[in-house]
């Protein structure tokens, strides 16, 4: 709730910098997921893993 309030007030989210480190792991898992689902490319525009 505090993060939502801080973003509503225009304060930067402190967790965004920490989650950037997880992006490579998340892309690998996203690629594995969409290939298991039978999709050739990622269904999400922001996560282009292929």
PDB file of N, CA, C and O in Angstrom:
ATOM      1  N   UNK A   1       0.827  -1.182   0.000  1.00  0.00           N
ATOM      2  CA  UNK A   1       0.000   0.000   0.000  1.00  0.00           C
ATOM      3  C   UNK A   1       0.877   1.252   0.000  1.00  0.00           C
ATOM      4  O   UNK A   1       0.531   2.261  -0.616  1.00  0.00           O
ATOM      5  N   UNK A   2       1.992   1.180   0.683  1.00  0.00           N
ATOM      6  CA  UNK A   2       2.895   2.335   0.707  1.00  0.00           C
ATOM      7  C   UNK A   2       3.515   2.594  -0.672  1.00  0.00           C
ATOM      8  O   UNK A   2       3.719   3.748  -1.050  1.00  0.00           O
ATOM      9  N   UNK A   3       3.815   1.523  -1.426  1.00  0.00           N
ATOM     10  CA  UNK A   3       4.381   1.709  -2.761  1.00  0.00           C
ATOM     11  C   UNK A   3       3.373   2.361  -3.698  1.00  0.00           C
ATOM     12  O   UNK A   3       3.734   3.218  -4.503  1.00  0.00           O
ATOM     13  N   UNK A   4       2.119   1.960  -3.596  1.00  0.00           N
ATOM     14  CA  UNK A   4       1.083   2.557  -4.432  1.00  0.00           C
ATOM     15  C   UNK A   4       0.912   4.029  -4.085  1.00  0.00           C
ATOM     16  O   UNK A   4       0.781   4.867  -4.978  1.00  0.00           O
ATOM     17  N   UNK A   5       0.914   4.345  -2.806  1.00  0.00           N
ATOM     18  CA  UNK A   5       0.789   5.733  -2.375  1.00  0.00           C
ATOM     19  C   UNK A   5       1.980   6.564  -2.856  1.00  0.00           C
ATOM     20  O   UNK A   5       1.806   7.683  -3.337  1.00  0.00           O
ATOM     21  N   UNK A   6       3.182   6.014  -2.723  1.00  0.00           N
ATOM     22  CA  UNK A   6       4.359   6.784  -3.159  1.00  0.00           C
ATOM     23  C   UNK A   6       4.345   7.015  -4.664  1.00  0.00           C
ATOM     24  O   UNK A   6       4.735   8.090  -5.121  1.00  0.00           O
ATOM     25  N   UNK A   7       3.898   6.017  -5.455  1.00  0.00           N
ATOM     26  CA  UNK A   7       3.810   6.220  -6.900  1.00  0.00           C
ATOM     27  C   UNK A   7       2.715   7.218  -7.248  1.00  0.00           C
ATOM     28  O   UNK A   7       2.859   7.987  -8.199  1.00  0.00           O
ATOM     29  N   UNK A   8       1.630   7.214  -6.496  1.00  0.00           N
ATOM     30  CA  UNK A   8       0.559   8.173  -6.748  1.00  0.00           C
ATOM     31  C   UNK A   8       1.018   9.596  -6.455  1.00  0.00           C
ATOM     32  O   UNK A   8       0.556  10.544  -7.090  1.00  0.00           O
ATOM     33  N   UNK A   9       1.923   9.746  -5.498  1.00  0.00           N
ATOM     34  CA  UNK A   9       2.449  11.062  -5.154  1.00  0.00           C
ATOM     35  C   UNK A   9       3.623  11.467  -6.031  1.00  0.00           C
ATOM     36  O   UNK A   9       4.124  12.585  -5.914  1.00  0.00           O
ATOM     37  N   UNK A  10       4.073  10.563  -6.917  1.00  0.00           N
ATOM     38  CA  UNK A  10       5.163  10.890  -7.818  1.00  0.00           C
ATOM     39  C   UNK A  10       6.538  10.576  -7.277  1.00  0.00           C
ATOM     40  O   UNK A  10       7.534  10.992  -7.869  1.00  0.00           O
ATOM     41  N   UNK A  11       6.630   9.854  -6.173  1.00  0.00           N
ATOM     42  CA  UNK A  11       7.926   9.468  -5.627  1.00  0.00           C
ATOM     43  C   UNK A  11       8.433   8.232  -6.357  1.00  0.00           C
ATOM     44  O   UNK A  11       7.636   7.367  -6.720  1.00  0.00           O
ATOM     45  N   UNK A  12       9.728   8.131  -6.578  1.00  0.00           N
ATOM     46  CA  UNK A  12      10.251   6.958  -7.289  1.00  0.00           C
ATOM     47  C   UNK A  12      10.108   5.692  -6.451  1.00  0.00           C
ATOM     48  O   UNK A  12      10.201   5.725  -5.224  1.00  0.00           O
ATOM     49  N   UNK A  13       9.881   4.579  -7.139  1.00  0.00           N
ATOM     50  CA  UNK A  13       9.720   3.285  -6.477  1.00  0.00           C
ATOM     51  C   UNK A  13      11.105   2.721  -6.167  1.00  0.00           C
ATOM     52  O   UNK A  13      11.878   2.490  -7.096  1.00  0.00           O
ATOM     53  N   UNK A  14      11.450   2.488  -4.892  1.00  0.00           N
ATOM     54  CA  UNK A  14      12.787   1.976  -4.567  1.00  0.00           C
ATOM     55  C   UNK A  14      12.979   0.529  -5.001  1.00  0.00           C
ATOM     56  O   UNK A  14      14.117   0.093  -5.171  1.00  0.00           O
ATOM     57  N   UNK A  15      11.908  -0.223  -5.183  1.00  0.00           N
ATOM     58  CA  UNK A  15      12.042  -1.629  -5.566  1.00  0.00           C
ATOM     59  C   UNK A  15      12.369  -1.797  -7.042  1.00  0.00           C
ATOM     60  O   UNK A  15      12.835  -2.865  -7.439  1.00  0.00           O
ATOM     61  N   UNK A  16      12.144  -0.787  -7.863  1.00  0.00           N
ATOM     62  CA  UNK A  16      12.374  -0.941  -9.303  1.00  0.00           C
ATOM     63  C   UNK A  16      13.850  -1.177  -9.616  1.00  0.00           C
ATOM     64  O   UNK A  16      14.164  -1.948 -10.523  1.00  0.00           O
ATOM     65  N   UNK A  17      14.736  -0.552  -8.910  1.00  0.00           N
ATOM     66  CA  UNK A  17      16.166  -0.776  -9.130  1.00  0.00           C
ATOM     67  C   UNK A  17      16.605  -2.166  -8.737  1.00  0.00           C
ATOM     68  O   UNK A  17      17.481  -2.748  -9.377  1.00  0.00           O
ATOM     69  N   UNK A  18      16.008  -2.703  -7.697  1.00  0.00           N
ATOM     70  CA  UNK A  18      16.365  -4.051  -7.247  1.00  0.00           C
ATOM     71  C   UNK A  18      15.820  -5.126  -8.176  1.00  0.00           C
ATOM     72  O   UNK A  18      16.438  -6.178  -8.339  1.00  0.00           O
ATOM     73  N   UNK A  19      14.670  -4.869  -8.783  1.00  0.00           N
ATOM     74  CA  UNK A  19      14.085  -5.885  -9.650  1.00  0.00           C
ATOM     75  C   UNK A  19      14.760  -5.952 -11.007  1.00  0.00           C
ATOM     76  O   UNK A  19      14.558  -6.925 -11.733  1.00  0.00           O
ATOM     77  N   UNK A  20      15.553  -4.958 -11.377  1.00  0.00           N
ATOM     78  CA  UNK A  20      16.280  -5.018 -12.648  1.00  0.00           C
ATOM     79  C   UNK A  20      17.260  -6.184 -12.672  1.00  0.00           C
ATOM     80  O   UNK A  20      17.554  -6.730 -13.735  1.00  0.00           O
ATOM     81  N   UNK A  21      17.765  -6.565 -11.508  1.00  0.00           N
ATOM     82  CA  UNK A  21      18.688  -7.692 -11.436  1.00  0.00           C
ATOM     83  C   UNK A  21      17.998  -9.006 -11.768  1.00  0.00           C
ATOM     84  O   UNK A  21      18.658  -9.959 -12.182  1.00  0.00           O
ATOM     85  N   UNK A  22      16.679  -9.073 -11.594  1.00  0.00           N
ATOM     86  CA  UNK A  22      15.934 -10.300 -11.860  1.00  0.00           C
ATOM     87  C   UNK A  22      15.495 -10.439 -13.316  1.00  0.00           C
ATOM     88  O   UNK A  22      14.977 -11.489 -13.699  1.00  0.00           O
ATOM     89  N   UNK A  23      15.689  -9.411 -14.128  1.00  0.00           N
ATOM     90  CA  UNK A  23      15.203  -9.427 -15.500  1.00  0.00           C
ATOM     91  C   UNK A  23      15.763 -10.572 -16.344  1.00  0.00           C
ATOM     92  O   UNK A  23      14.982 -11.205 -17.056  1.00  0.00           O
ATOM     93  N   UNK A  24      17.065 -10.882 -16.313  1.00  0.00           N
ATOM     94  CA  UNK A  24      17.546 -12.021 -17.115  1.00  0.00           C
ATOM     95  C   UNK A  24      16.896 -13.346 -16.713  1.00  0.00           C
ATOM     96  O   UNK A  24      16.569 -14.157 -17.579  1.00  0.00           O
ATOM     97  N   UNK A  25      16.710 -13.570 -15.441  1.00  0.00           N
ATOM     98  CA  UNK A  25      16.056 -14.794 -14.974  1.00  0.00           C
ATOM     99  C   UNK A  25      14.594 -14.828 -15.413  1.00  0.00           C
ATOM    100  O   UNK A  25      14.082 -15.878 -15.803  1.00  0.00           O
ATOM    101  N   UNK A  26      13.941 -13.702 -15.349  1.00  0.00           N
ATOM    102  CA  UNK A  26      12.542 -13.628 -15.737  1.00  0.00           C
ATOM    103  C   UNK A  26      12.376 -13.876 -17.234  1.00  0.00           C
ATOM    104  O   UNK A  26      11.414 -14.527 -17.641  1.00  0.00           O
ATOM    105  N   UNK A  27      13.285 -13.375 -18.056  1.00  0.00           N
ATOM    106  CA  UNK A  27      13.203 -13.596 -19.497  1.00  0.00           C
ATOM    107  C   UNK A  27      13.386 -15.068 -19.847  1.00  0.00           C
ATOM    108  O   UNK A  27      12.707 -15.579 -20.737  1.00  0.00           O
ATOM    109  N   UNK A  28      14.296 -15.755 -19.158  1.00  0.00           N
ATOM    110  CA  UNK A  28      14.481 -17.182 -19.395  1.00  0.00           C
ATOM    111  C   UNK A  28      13.213 -17.961 -19.058  1.00  0.00           C
ATOM    112  O   UNK A  28      12.793 -18.835 -19.817  1.00  0.00           O
ATOM    113  N   UNK A  29      12.614 -17.644 -17.932  1.00  0.00           N
ATOM    114  CA  UNK A  29      11.384 -18.334 -17.536  1.00  0.00           C
ATOM    115  C   UNK A  29      10.231 -17.999 -18.465  1.00  0.00           C
ATOM    116  O   UNK A  29       9.397 -18.860 -18.747  1.00  0.00           O
ATOM    117  N   UNK A  30      10.170 -16.779 -18.941  1.00  0.00           N
ATOM    118  CA  UNK A  30       9.112 -16.376 -19.863  1.00  0.00           C
ATOM    119  C   UNK A  30       9.239 -17.144 -21.171  1.00  0.00           C
ATOM    120  O   UNK A  30       8.238 -17.588 -21.733  1.00  0.00           O
ATOM    121  N   UNK A  31      10.464 -17.301 -21.654  1.00  0.00           N
ATOM    122  CA  UNK A  31      10.686 -18.046 -22.891  1.00  0.00           C
ATOM    123  C   UNK A  31      10.271 -19.512 -22.714  1.00  0.00           C
ATOM    124  O   UNK A  31       9.603 -20.074 -23.583  1.00  0.00           O
ATOM    125  N   UNK A  32      10.655 -20.122 -21.616  1.00  0.00           N
ATOM    126  CA  UNK A  32      10.264 -21.507 -21.353  1.00  0.00           C
ATOM    127  C   UNK A  32       8.752 -21.641 -21.277  1.00  0.00           C
ATOM    128  O   UNK A  32       8.190 -22.617 -21.773  1.00  0.00           O
ATOM    129  N   UNK A  33       8.091 -20.673 -20.663  1.00  0.00           N
ATOM    130  CA  UNK A  33       6.643 -20.749 -20.501  1.00  0.00           C
ATOM    131  C   UNK A  33       5.927 -20.665 -21.845  1.00  0.00           C
ATOM    132  O   UNK A  33       5.059 -21.489 -22.130  1.00  0.00           O
ATOM    133  N   UNK A  34       6.276 -19.683 -22.675  1.00  0.00           N
ATOM    134  CA  UNK A  34       5.516 -19.517 -23.909  1.00  0.00           C
ATOM    135  C   UNK A  34       5.827 -20.615 -24.920  1.00  0.00           C
ATOM    136  O   UNK A  34       4.991 -20.915 -25.772  1.00  0.00           O
ATOM    137  N   UNK A  35       7.011 -21.221 -24.845  1.00  0.00           N
ATOM    138  CA  UNK A  35       7.252 -22.355 -25.729  1.00  0.00           C
ATOM    139  C   UNK A  35       6.472 -23.577 -25.272  1.00  0.00           C
ATOM    140  O   UNK A  35       6.024 -24.362 -26.108  1.00  0.00           O
ATOM    141  N   UNK A  36       6.298 -23.759 -23.967  1.00  0.00           N
ATOM    142  CA  UNK A  36       5.455 -24.856 -23.474  1.00  0.00           C
ATOM    143  C   UNK A  36       3.999 -24.659 -23.878  1.00  0.00           C
ATOM    144  O   UNK A  36       3.276 -25.632 -24.093  1.00  0.00           O
ATOM    145  N   UNK A  37       3.564 -23.403 -23.983  1.00  0.00           N
ATOM    146  CA  UNK A  37       2.193 -23.113 -24.364  1.00  0.00           C
ATOM    147  C   UNK A  37       1.976 -23.239 -25.870  1.00  0.00           C
ATOM    148  O   UNK A  37       0.841 -23.153 -26.340  1.00  0.00           O
ATOM    149  N   UNK A  38       3.040 -23.439 -26.622  1.00  0.00           N
ATOM    150  CA  UNK A  38       2.924 -23.590 -28.072  1.00  0.00           C
ATOM    151  C   UNK A  38       2.968 -22.274 -28.828  1.00  0.00           C
ATOM    152  O   UNK A  38       2.612 -22.231 -30.006  1.00  0.00           O
ATOM    153  N   UNK A  39       3.395 -21.207 -28.180  1.00  0.00           N
ATOM    154  CA  UNK A  39       3.494 -19.899 -28.828  1.00  0.00           C
ATOM    155  C   UNK A  39       4.910 -19.716 -29.380  1.00  0.00           C
ATOM    156  O   UNK A  39       5.891 -19.983 -28.685  1.00  0.00           O
ATOM    157  N   UNK A  40       5.011 -19.268 -30.615  1.00  0.00           N
ATOM    158  CA  UNK A  40       6.334 -19.070 -31.213  1.00  0.00           C
ATOM    159  C   UNK A  40       7.066 -17.881 -30.610  1.00  0.00           C
ATOM    160  O   UNK A  40       8.278 -17.933 -30.399  1.00  0.00           O
ATOM    161  N   UNK A  41       6.326 -16.806 -30.331  1.00  0.00           N
ATOM    162  CA  UNK A  41       6.924 -15.586 -29.790  1.00  0.00           C
ATOM    163  C   UNK A  41       6.224 -15.218 -28.493  1.00  0.00           C
ATOM    164  O   UNK A  41       5.124 -15.692 -28.209  1.00  0.00           O
ATOM    165  N   UNK A  42       6.868 -14.378 -27.721  1.00  0.00           N
ATOM    166  CA  UNK A  42       6.312 -13.941 -26.445  1.00  0.00           C
ATOM    167  C   UNK A  42       5.016 -13.169 -26.660  1.00  0.00           C
ATOM    168  O   UNK A  42       4.965 -12.290 -27.521  1.00  0.00           O
ATOM    169  N   UNK A  43       3.961 -13.476 -25.892  1.00  0.00           N
ATOM    170  CA  UNK A  43       2.710 -12.742 -26.047  1.00  0.00           C
ATOM    171  C   UNK A  43       2.735 -11.349 -25.417  1.00  0.00           C
ATOM    172  O   UNK A  43       1.810 -10.563 -25.621  1.00  0.00           O
ATOM    173  N   UNK A  44       3.761 -11.045 -24.671  1.00  0.00           N
ATOM    174  CA  UNK A  44       3.868  -9.742 -24.024  1.00  0.00           C
ATOM    175  C   UNK A  44       4.778  -8.836 -24.840  1.00  0.00           C
ATOM    176  O   UNK A  44       5.880  -9.234 -25.217  1.00  0.00           O
ATOM    177  N   UNK A  45       4.327  -7.636 -25.110  1.00  0.00           N
ATOM    178  CA  UNK A  45       5.092  -6.693 -25.919  1.00  0.00           C
ATOM    179  C   UNK A  45       6.381  -6.242 -25.226  1.00  0.00           C
ATOM    180  O   UNK A  45       7.401  -6.044 -25.885  1.00  0.00           O
ATOM    181  N   UNK A  46       6.339  -6.082 -23.915  1.00  0.00           N
ATOM    182  CA  UNK A  46       7.485  -5.564 -23.187  1.00  0.00           C
ATOM    183  C   UNK A  46       8.573  -6.589 -22.943  1.00  0.00           C
ATOM    184  O   UNK A  46       9.710  -6.216 -22.654  1.00  0.00           O
ATOM    185  N   UNK A  47       8.256  -7.876 -23.051  1.00  0.00           N
ATOM    186  CA  UNK A  47       9.249  -8.921 -22.788  1.00  0.00           C
ATOM    187  C   UNK A  47       9.551  -9.672 -24.077  1.00  0.00           C
ATOM    188  O   UNK A  47       8.985 -10.733 -24.339  1.00  0.00           O
ATOM    189  N   UNK A  48      10.431  -9.121 -24.860  1.00  0.00           N
ATOM    190  CA  UNK A  48      10.829  -9.778 -26.097  1.00  0.00           C
ATOM    191  C   UNK A  48      11.985 -10.717 -25.847  1.00  0.00           C
ATOM    192  O   UNK A  48      13.139 -10.290 -25.887  1.00  0.00           O
ATOM    193  N   UNK A  49      11.718 -11.964 -25.596  1.00  0.00           N
ATOM    194  CA  UNK A  49      12.771 -12.901 -25.230  1.00  0.00           C
ATOM    195  C   UNK A  49      13.311 -13.667 -26.438  1.00  0.00           C
ATOM    196  O   UNK A  49      14.374 -14.280 -26.342  1.00  0.00           O
ATOM    197  N   UNK A  50      12.621 -13.647 -27.549  1.00  0.00           N
ATOM    198  CA  UNK A  50      13.051 -14.427 -28.721  1.00  0.00           C
ATOM    199  C   UNK A  50      13.628 -13.513 -29.781  1.00  0.00           C
ATOM    200  O   UNK A  50      14.044 -13.982 -30.840  1.00  0.00           O
TER     201      UNK A  50
END
